[in-house]
């Protein structure tokens, strides 16, 4: 039992070419924006690397509190408790 295969072509609805064009335009616009964002981020990263080479971050001298210590005497021993 052999059957024959046939194909029919369904024409696109009227105005679908305009819709497809809009979809393609939107996709192209989104892709272009994505590429521009990536380029901007890469440029920012390169600028930061260059800034680090030019001016290394300063070494900060941060004051520190000394620990509070209490010296206690037990017979002939001295114990120091610091917090």
N, C-alpha and C positions, 0 to 999 in steps of 0.2 A: 504494500500500500504506500505509494509514494505521493506525497502532496507537493504542491508547488508553493514556494514562499514568494510573497509579494510585499512590497513596501509602498506605503503611501506617504506623501509629503504633506504635512499640515502647514499651511501658510501662517506666519505669525500675525497676531491681531494688529489692526491698524494702530499706528503710533508706538509700536513696541521698539522700533529703531531709535526713536527719540529717548525712550526710557532706558534702553541699553546704553545709549550714549551718555545719559546722565549718570548711570551707575558707574560706567568706566571713568567718567570725569571725576566723580566722587572718590573712586578708588585711587586714581592717579593723584588727586589732591591730598588724600590721606597718606599715601606713600611718600609724596614730596615733603609733607610736613614731618613725617617720621625721620626721613633722611636729614632734613634741616636740624631737627632736634639732636640727632646723633652727632652731626658735624659740630653743632654748638657745644655739646657736652665734651667732645674730643678737644675742641679749642680751649675750653675752660680748663680741662685737665692739663693740657700743654702749658697754659699760662701759669697754673699753680706750680708745676714742676720748675718752670723757668724762674718764678718768684722765689722758690726755695733755694735755688742755686745762687741767686743774686744776694739775697739777704736771709741768712740762716736765722732761725728764731733765737731771740736773746735768752740767755740763761738767767732764770729768775732766782733771786736770793730771797727765799721765803723764810721769815723768822719763825722759829719754833719755840714752843713753850718748854721750859725745863720741867721734868717730872717733879712732882711734890714728893719728897722723901721724909720719912720719919725714922730717926735712929732710936732704937730702944736698947736699953742695957739689961742684960740678964746675967748677973754674977760678973764674971770676967769676959763675957761675950757681948759684942755689939751686933745687933740685927738692924738691917736697913730695909724698910718697906717703902717701895716707890710705886706710884700710880701714874 
